[in-house]
Amino acid sequence: MYDPVQLRTFLTVAQTLSFTQAAGRLGVRQSTVSQHVRRLEEAAGRPLFLRDTHSVELTEDGEALLGFARTILEAHERAAAYFTGTRLRGRLRFGASEDFVLTRLPEILEGFRHQHPEVDLELSVELSGTLHERLDAGRLDLVLAKRRGPGDERGRLVWRDRMVWIGAEGLRVDPDRPVPLIVFPPPGITRARALDVLERAGREWRIACTSGSLSGLIAAARAGLGVMAHTRGLIPPGLVRVPGLPDLGPVEFALLRGQRVSPPAEALAAAVLSGADRLTRAG
């Protein structure tokens, strides 16, 4: 009833909220993506997406299908791995952005370790800017991180969102005083975006807190020390959007492969892409 190929297409559209982007990631035509979604909707007997010329959104039934689709695809992949008799081996150096510390990325990695117990997975959690540098230096094999900015199309798009200003509930920024910033140290991509946006808008700013860990920034924000730029879909508990500041624009997260392409890296990339919707949810 539910074709794995169609389910994979459905998950990709749900992650990118774009039939065009989904087609690019899957390497097929947009008409093929539309056909897969239409057939899946016919099988389910219900619409899965609300779409017009400007936007794509999941329906309530589409949200429900996300979990079923992941379960079906994971079972399909386990069966395929078992009967093909292929066992991946080797060392895999994977880097993940600090942004995903509080998401369900550990579930994806746990599933990968269960399926491929003979792969020596080494995880590095760093700032996106640092991960880009380590990947370019050949010190990582696969990276899940923010793209550096507009025009950066490296890697395979995993997820697109917008950046927003967040802080403690009730916090208000005085328009006549410098904006108190809570930021990662350089080469943080989010830091660079925040400073650039404020300077372009002519807003003065000051650094209220610098920390290399997301937990440190969250603690400072919860204490009301200032505001921080953050991905809209990953706002930590206890923090809310802060109005009255310049728009930070969109943000894209991508999977980037290193100089050495290996079967373990390809397998983990496939696992991250198939479970990307979990990256917007708390663990």
C-alpha positions in Angstrom: 0.0 0.0 0.0 2.8 2.4 0.9 5.7 2.3 -1.6 9.1 3.0 0.1 10.2 5.1 -2.9 7.0 7.3 -2.5 7.5 7.5 1.3 11.1 8.6 0.8 9.9 11.3 -1.5 7.2 12.3 1.0 9.7 12.7 3.8 12.0 14.8 1.6 9.2 17.2 0.7 8.2 17.4 4.3 11.7 18.3 5.3 12.3 20.9 2.6 8.7 22.2 2.2 9.5 22.5 -1.4 8.8 20.1 -4.3 11.6 21.8 -6.3 14.2 21.3 -3.5 13.0 17.7 -2.9 13.5 16.9 -6.6 17.0 18.4 -6.5 17.9 16.3 -3.4 16.5 13.1 -4.8 17.9 13.7 -8.3 14.6 13.3 -10.0 12.2 15.7 -11.9 9.7 17.8 -10.0 6.9 16.1 -11.9 8.1 12.7 -10.5 8.0 14.2 -6.9 4.4 15.4 -7.6 3.4 12.0 -9.0 4.8 10.2 -5.9 3.0 12.5 -3.5 -0.2 12.1 -5.5 -0.1 8.3 -5.5 0.6 8.3 -1.8 -2.3 10.6 -1.1 -4.5 8.3 -3.2 -3.3 5.3 -1.2 -4.0 7.1 2.1 -7.3 8.5 0.9 -6.4 11.9 2.4 -4.4 15.0 1.4 -0.9 15.1 2.9 0.1 18.7 1.9 -1.5 22.1 1.6 0.2 23.7 -1.3 -0.2 26.8 -3.5 2.2 28.7 -5.8 4.1 30.2 -2.7 4.1 27.6 0.0 3.9 24.0 1.0 2.7 22.8 4.4 1.9 19.4 6.0 -1.7 18.7 6.7 -2.7 17.0 10.1 -2.7 13.7 8.3 0.7 14.5 6.7 2.1 15.1 10.2 0.7 11.7 11.3 2.3 9.9 8.3 5.7 11.2 9.2 6.1 8.7 12.0 4.6 5.8 10.0 6.9 6.6 7.0 10.1 6.6 9.1 9.1 3.3 10.7 8.3 1.6 7.4 11.5 2.9 5.8 13.7 1.8 8.7 12.2 -1.7 8.6 12.7 -1.8 4.9 16.4 -0.8 5.2 17.0 -3.3 8.0 15.6 -6.1 5.9 17.6 -5.1 2.9 20.8 -4.9 4.9 20.1 -8.3 6.5 19.4 -10.2 3.3 22.2 -8.6 1.2 24.6 -9.7 3.8 26.7 -6.5 3.5 28.3 -5.3 6.7 29.9 -1.8 6.8 33.2 -1.5 8.6 35.7 1.3 9.1 36.2 4.6 10.9 33.7 7.4 10.4 34.4 10.9 11.7 31.1 12.8 11.9 30.6 16.4 12.9 27.3 17.9 14.1 26.5 21.5 14.8 25.8 22.7 18.3 22.3 23.5 17.1 21.3 19.8 17.3 22.4 19.1 20.9 18.8 19.3 22.2 17.1 17.6 19.2 16.5 13.9 18.5 19.8 13.5 16.5 21.0 10.9 19.1 18.1 8.7 18.0 19.3 8.8 14.4 22.9 8.0 15.5 21.6 5.2 17.8 19.8 3.6 14.9 22.8 3.8 12.7 25.0 2.2 15.4 22.5 -0.6 15.8 22.4 -1.3 12.0 26.2 -0.9 11.6 27.9 -2.1 14.8 31.3 -2.6 13.1 31.6 1.1 12.1 33.8 3.1 14.5 31.7 6.3 14.7 33.6 9.3 16.1 31.2 12.3 16.9 32.4 15.9 17.1 30.0 18.6 18.3 31.2 22.1 17.3 30.2 25.4 15.9 29.2 25.2 12.3 32.1 27.5 11.3 34.5 25.2 13.0 33.0 22.1 11.4 33.5 23.7 7.9 37.1 24.4 8.7 37.8 20.8 10.0 36.0 19.3 7.0 38.1 21.4 4.6 41.2 20.4 6.4 40.4 16.7 5.9 39.8 16.1 9.7 36.1 15.0 9.3 34.3 12.7 6.8 30.8 14.0 7.1 29.3 17.2 8.6 25.8 18.3 9.5 26.0 22.1 9.8 24.6 25.5 8.8 25.5 26.7 5.3 27.7 29.7 5.5 25.1 32.1 4.0 23.3 33.1 0.8 25.0 31.6 -2.3 26.5 28.7 -0.4 25.1 25.6 -2.1 27.6 23.1 -0.9 26.3 19.7 0.3 22.8 18.3 0.3 20.1 20.4 1.9 18.7 18.8 5.0 16.4 21.5 6.4 15.5 25.2 5.8 14.2 27.6 8.4 14.5 31.2 9.5 16.6 32.7 12.2 14.9 34.7 15.0 15.9 36.7 18.1 15.1 34.9 21.3 15.4 35.6 25.0 13.8 35.2 28.4 10.0 35.7 28.5 9.2 39.3 29.2 12.5 40.6 28.0 12.3 43.9 26.1 15.2 45.5 24.2 15.5 49.3 24.8 15.6 50.9 21.3 17.8 53.7 22.7 20.5 51.5 24.1 22.9 49.0 22.6 21.4 45.5 22.0 22.8 43.1 24.6 24.0 40.0 22.6 24.5 36.4 23.8 26.8 34.8 21.2 29.1 32.0 20.3 32.8 33.0 19.8 34.2 33.3 16.2 33.9 31.6 13.7 30.3 31.1 14.7 28.0 31.6 11.6 25.1 32.7 13.8 27.3 35.3 15.5 28.5 36.7 12.2 24.9 36.9 11.0 23.7 38.7 14.1 26.4 41.3 14.0 26.1 41.9 10.3 22.3 42.4 10.5 22.5 44.8 13.4 25.2 46.9 11.8 23.4 47.1 8.5 20.3 48.3 10.4 22.4 50.9 12.2 21.7 49.4 15.6 24.4 49.6 18.3 25.2 46.4 20.1 27.3 45.0 23.0 28.4 41.5 23.9 26.7 40.5 27.1 27.8 36.9 27.1 30.1 34.7 25.0 30.2 30.9 25.4 31.4 28.0 23.2 28.5 25.8 24.4 24.9 26.1 23.6 24.0 25.2 27.2 26.0 28.2 28.3 24.2 30.6 25.9 20.8 29.2 27.0 21.6 29.7 30.7 22.6 33.3 30.0 19.5 33.9 27.9 17.2 32.4 30.6 18.8 34.7 33.1 17.8 37.7 31.1 21.3 38.9 30.2 20.3 39.6 26.6 19.1 38.2 23.3 20.6 35.5 21.0 20.0 34.7 17.3 18.7 31.2 16.9 16.9 28.9 14.5 13.1 29.3 14.8 12.4 25.6 14.8 15.0 24.9 17.6 14.0 27.4 20.2 15.0 25.9 23.6 12.4 25.5 26.4 12.1 28.6 28.6 13.0 31.0 25.8 10.7 33.0 23.4 11.0 35.2 20.4 11.9 38.8 21.1 10.2 41.4 18.9 11.5 44.8 17.7 14.9 43.7 16.2 16.0 43.5 12.5 15.1 40.4 10.5 17.8 37.8 10.6 16.7 36.0 7.4 16.7 32.4 6.4 19.1 29.6 7.5 19.9 26.3 5.8 21.4 23.1 7.2 23.2 20.8 4.9 25.2 17.5 4.9 28.7 18.0 3.5 31.0 15.1 2.6 34.7 15.3 3.1 37.5 14.5 0.7 37.3 10.8 1.4 33.9 9.3 0.4 33.2 6.0 2.1 30.3 3.6 2.4 29.8 4.3 6.2 29.6 8.1 5.4 27.1 7.4 2.7 25.0 5.2 5.0 25.0 7.8 7.8 24.1 10.6 5.3 21.1 8.5 4.2 20.0 8.0 7.8 20.2 11.7 8.6 18.3 12.7 5.4 15.6 10.1 6.1 15.2 11.3 9.7 15.6 15.0 9.2 12.2 15.9 10.5 13.4 14.7 14.0 16.0 17.4 14.0 13.4 20.0 14.7 12.1 18.2 17.8 13.5 18.0 21.3 15.0 14.8 22.4 
